[in-house]
Amino acid sequence: MTYYTGSGPYCYANSLAMVLGDDAPPPRVIEVLTGSPFGFELIGGTLPLFDPYSWDPDTGLDAAIALLGFGCERSAGGTPEEAEARLRAAAGRGPVLVGPVDMGLLLHQPGTPNADGADHFVTVLQVDDDGTVLFHDPQAHPYATLPIADFLAAWEAKAVAYIDTPYVMRADFVRERAVTIEDALRRSLPDARRWLAGRQDRPVPPGTLGGAAGVEALAAMVERGLDERTRGFLAWFAIQVGARRLDDAARCLETLGLAEAAAIAAGQARAVGGLQHPLVRREDRVLAARLRRLAPSYERLRVALA
């Protein structure tokens, strides 16, 4: 099996890897530990994401950090002035994982500002006396800088739907116990099964569908005619990150000796990656048919992991 190596939107996994430094596993392992590969959701019945029903990156980061044997201080809220003071103090002690931020308000990136509300994570290195924030942006911008006022505007993340408190950051990471990558992955499997089963203990927007039902509903949307926003979201983000997550899950499952589960995840990765061409070329009958072939695979993966 030849697994993927290359670019992709792994912002929180890359940011956590940067914060943990030499103690970090590869970002592909972090991504799997967050639980992100294990499901599909159609948020509000309209927004397709190749991640589990009711999952979000903030929840996933907490899981990955704990599974890797680390602790940290997560803080959020307050006024812009209080958030700046927290960030300045924490960055003086070490790198800070900041996010979600509103990617469209990170003004060092070409094409900004825009109001699409895309979430993003970065690693802050320092806040200078002149109010300049120095940070690594895993979306291809090492040592990026922004004036603190602009950084705070993005960090407030008003348009990011899954948080209700602004200025989220994680700092002061400490290793609490020694954990091997294999141990962390094995301990993540019960959560992977729960995500695939469709957790009902977390709030979701009305109309949200998960797993096979969500994929079938997306296929029906395709047949009726996708709006351009949804088509663009799938083409520029959801498919590429979804296929990569599943490819990384297959690789991790293979290292654990879970051959059947690894083969199912690898097939899912191929299936999701294979959506890109018909989506972009507007071959929607092909796209809908491929989605319907994908739909039953989530339950098959859950059973294989059990």
C-alpha positions in Angstrom: 0.0 0.0 0.0 1.4 3.4 -1.0 0.1 6.1 1.4 -0.2 9.8 0.7 2.5 12.3 1.5 1.9 15.9 0.6 0.1 19.1 1.4 -3.3 19.4 2.9 -5.4 21.3 5.4 -4.2 19.7 8.7 -4.1 23.0 10.6 -4.8 21.8 14.2 -2.7 18.6 13.8 0.2 20.5 12.4 -0.2 23.2 15.1 -0.2 20.7 17.9 2.8 19.0 16.4 4.7 22.3 16.4 3.8 23.0 20.0 4.9 19.6 21.2 8.1 19.8 19.3 10.4 16.8 19.5 7.8 14.9 21.6 5.2 15.1 18.9 4.2 12.1 16.8 3.6 12.7 13.0 0.7 15.0 12.3 -1.1 12.0 10.6 -1.1 10.2 13.9 -2.5 13.3 15.7 -5.2 13.6 13.1 -6.3 10.1 13.7 -6.2 10.5 17.5 -8.6 13.4 17.2 -11.2 11.0 15.8 -11.8 13.0 12.6 -11.6 10.2 10.1 -14.4 8.1 11.7 -17.6 9.3 10.1 -19.5 11.8 8.0 -21.9 14.6 8.9 -24.2 16.9 6.9 -24.4 19.8 9.3 -27.9 21.4 9.3 -28.7 19.1 6.4 -26.6 21.3 4.1 -22.9 21.5 5.0 -21.0 18.3 4.1 -17.9 17.3 6.2 -16.0 14.0 6.2 -15.8 13.9 10.0 -18.1 12.3 12.6 -21.6 13.4 13.5 -21.3 16.0 16.3 -17.5 16.1 16.1 -15.5 19.3 16.0 -11.7 20.2 16.1 -11.8 21.6 19.6 -13.2 18.3 20.9 -10.7 16.4 18.8 -7.7 18.3 20.1 -8.7 17.6 23.7 -8.9 13.9 22.9 -5.5 13.8 21.1 -3.7 15.7 23.8 -4.9 13.4 26.5 -4.3 10.2 24.5 -0.7 11.3 23.9 -0.1 11.7 27.7 0.0 15.5 27.8 -1.8 18.1 29.8 -2.2 21.8 29.0 -4.0 24.9 30.1 -7.0 25.6 27.8 -8.4 29.1 28.3 -11.0 31.2 26.5 -13.2 34.3 26.7 -12.8 37.7 28.2 -12.3 41.1 26.5 -9.9 41.6 23.7 -7.5 43.3 26.2 -7.7 40.3 28.5 -7.2 37.9 25.7 -4.1 39.8 24.5 -2.7 39.8 28.1 -3.2 36.0 28.3 -1.6 35.4 25.0 1.4 37.7 25.7 2.0 36.0 29.0 1.6 32.5 27.7 3.9 33.1 24.7 6.6 34.3 27.0 6.6 30.8 28.5 6.5 28.8 25.3 4.6 28.2 22.1 0.8 28.6 22.2 -1.8 26.7 20.2 -4.4 29.3 19.2 -7.7 28.5 17.6 -10.1 28.4 16.2 -9.5 31.6 14.4 -11.4 32.9 11.4 -9.1 32.1 8.5 -10.7 34.8 6.3 -9.6 37.5 8.7 -5.9 36.4 8.8 -4.7 39.4 6.7 -1.3 38.0 5.9 -3.0 35.5 3.6 -3.7 36.6 0.0 -7.4 37.2 -0.8 -8.3 38.3 2.7 -10.4 39.6 4.3 -13.4 37.5 3.4 -16.4 36.4 5.5 -16.6 32.7 4.9 -16.1 31.8 8.5 -13.6 29.0 7.9 -11.9 27.8 11.1 -8.2 27.6 11.4 -5.5 27.0 14.0 -2.0 28.5 14.4 1.0 28.3 16.7 1.9 31.7 18.3 5.6 32.1 19.1 5.7 35.6 20.7 4.0 38.9 21.0 6.4 41.8 20.6 6.4 45.0 22.6 5.2 46.9 19.6 2.1 44.7 19.4 3.2 42.4 16.6 2.2 38.7 16.9 4.7 36.3 15.4 3.2 32.9 14.6 3.5 29.8 12.4 0.5 29.4 10.1 0.4 25.8 9.0 -1.4 26.9 5.8 2.0 27.6 4.2 3.2 30.7 6.2 6.0 30.1 8.7 6.9 33.1 10.8 3.9 35.1 9.8 3.2 38.4 11.6 0.1 40.4 12.2 -0.6 43.5 14.3 -2.3 42.5 17.5 -5.6 44.2 16.7 -5.8 42.3 13.4 -4.9 39.0 15.1 -7.5 39.5 17.8 -10.2 40.2 15.2 -9.4 36.8 13.6 -9.1 35.1 17.0 -12.5 36.3 18.1 -13.9 33.8 15.5 -17.4 35.3 15.4 -18.3 33.3 12.3 -17.0 29.9 13.5 -20.1 28.0 14.3 -18.9 25.4 16.8 -17.6 27.6 19.5 -19.6 30.0 21.7 -16.6 31.6 23.5 -13.9 33.6 21.7 -10.2 33.6 22.1 -9.6 29.9 22.7 -5.9 28.9 23.3 -3.9 26.1 24.8 -0.6 26.7 26.5 1.8 25.4 29.1 2.0 21.8 27.6 3.5 19.2 30.0 4.0 15.5 29.6 2.1 13.7 32.3 2.9 10.2 31.3 5.0 8.3 28.7 2.8 7.0 25.9 3.9 5.2 22.7 2.2 5.9 19.5 0.8 2.4 19.3 -0.6 2.7 22.8 -2.3 6.0 22.0 -3.8 4.6 18.8 -5.1 1.5 20.6 -6.7 3.6 23.3 -8.4 5.7 20.7 -10.3 2.8 19.1 -13.3 2.8 21.5 -13.9 6.5 20.7 -13.5 5.7 17.0 -16.3 3.1 17.3 -18.5 5.6 19.2 -18.0 8.3 16.6 -18.9 5.8 13.8 -22.0 4.7 15.7 -23.2 8.3 15.8 -22.9 9.8 19.2 -26.1 11.3 20.6 -24.6 13.0 23.7 -23.5 16.2 21.9 -25.6 19.0 20.4 -25.9 19.5 16.7 -27.8 22.0 14.5 -31.3 21.0 13.6 -31.4 18.8 10.5 -27.9 17.4 10.9 -27.4 13.9 9.6 -24.6 11.5 10.2 -23.0 8.5 8.6 -24.7 6.7 5.8 -27.9 8.8 6.2 -25.8 12.0 5.7 -24.0 10.6 2.7 -27.3 9.5 1.1 -28.7 12.9 1.7 -25.7 14.6 0.1 -26.2 12.3 -3.0 -29.8 13.5 -3.2 -28.6 17.1 -3.0 -26.2 16.4 -5.9 -29.1 15.0 -7.9 -31.2 18.0 -7.3 -28.4 20.4 -8.2 -25.6 21.6 -5.8 -25.4 25.3 -5.1 -22.1 26.8 -6.0 -21.0 27.4 -2.4 -21.4 23.8 -1.4 -19.7 22.6 -4.6 -16.8 24.9 -3.9 -16.5 23.9 -0.3 -16.3 20.2 -1.3 -13.8 20.9 -4.1 -11.5 23.2 -2.1 -11.6 21.6 1.3 -14.0 18.8 2.3 -12.9 16.1 -0.2 -9.2 16.6 0.1 -9.1 16.6 3.9 -11.6 13.7 4.1 -9.6 11.5 1.8 -6.3 12.3 3.6 -7.9 11.6 7.0 -9.1 8.2 5.9 -5.7 7.4 4.2 -4.0 8.2 7.5 -6.5 6.2 9.4 -5.8 3.2 7.2 -2.1 3.5 7.8 -2.5 3.7 11.5 -4.9 0.8 11.6 -2.5 -1.3 9.6 0.3 -0.6 12.1 -2.0 -2.0 14.8 -2.5 -5.2 12.8 -6.1 -4.4 12.1 -6.0 -5.6 8.5 -9.8 -5.6 7.8 -10.4 -2.2 9.3 -7.3 -0.8 7.5 -8.6 -2.2 4.2 -12.0 -0.6 4.7 -10.5 2.8 5.6 -8.2 2.6 2.6 -11.2 1.9 0.4 -13.0 4.8 1.9 -10.0 7.0 1.2 -10.0 6.0 -2.5 -13.8 6.5 -2.7 -13.7 10.0 -1.2 -10.7 11.0 -3.3 -12.5 9.7 -6.4 -15.3 12.2 -5.8 -13.1 15.2 -6.8 -13.1 14.7 -10.6 -16.8 14.3 -11.2 -17.5 17.1 -8.7 -15.2 19.6 -10.5 -16.3 18.4 -14.0 -20.0 18.5 -13.0 -20.6 14.9 -13.7 -23.2 14.8 -11.1 -24.8 11.5 -11.9 -21.4 9.9 -11.4 -20.9 11.8 -8.2 -24.2 10.8 -6.7 -23.6 7.1 -7.6 -20.1 7.2 -6.0 -21.5 8.8 -2.8 -24.1 6.0 -2.6 -21.5 3.3 -2.9 -19.5 5.1 -0.1 -22.5 5.3 2.3 -22.5 1.7 3.8 -18.8 1.7 4.4 -19.0 3.6 7.7 -21.0 0.8 9.4 -18.7 -1.8 8.0 -15.7 0.1 9.5 -17.5 0.3 12.9 -18.1 -3.5 12.8 -14.5 -4.2 11.8 -13.2 -2.1 14.7 -15.5 -3.9 17.2 
